[in-house]
């Protein structure tokens, strides 16, 4: 069971203003690209579009602009480690901005972060329960409600118009985010995190298939199977 104790590289997404491909950032010796197979620019991209098209260059630039303290501070409540030390974060900052570099997180922590987005931005204690109503009560305010609402909308568009389109016709409206986590010397990990139903969330999930490649092709369909099973079990009304 790799859900809780594992520390695995996640992902993220981002865009590049001005339509450039392969931006060079301060302190980075090689260009930051969205994907080796993505040969066309996304054009001018804001945060919403960056999430939808999964554009690494946007979040790399955003991390450099905001700085290491802001990035580490945003990740800490979700227990996502963006670097092994404060000193190490500086050199890896652009890559940490889109979930690479030294960034690691367990599937459970990713699912818990998504659950916060799916509700009001509050991170709640994760517990193993046997019946509905059990569980911990520890809560941490992570996002403002309006920011959580913005992310919910963007994650829905990931499925309807972005990299998660393989789930666009699912019987239950799903919102989520694809991810492809690069691993040195091995195929990338395939990620998909999300929640369902979009309009009245009941479940949040994180799927990782190690060394399986692109998140939209491998992990996303498996997430669809989870939602289908939850619907069949009566969890989704």
Secondary structure, DSSP 8 states (H G I E B T S, - for coil): --TTT--B--------GGG-SSB--TT-SS-B-S-TT--S---S--HHHHHHHT-HHHHHHHHHHH-HHHHHHHHHTTT-B--SSHHHHHHHHHHHTTT-TT-BB-HHHHHHHHHHHHTTSEEE-----SSTT-S---EEE-S-HHHHHHHHHHHHHHHHHSTTGGGTT-SS-EEEEEEEEEETTEEEEEEEEEEE-SSS--EEEEEEETT---TTTTHHHHHHHHHHHHHHTT---
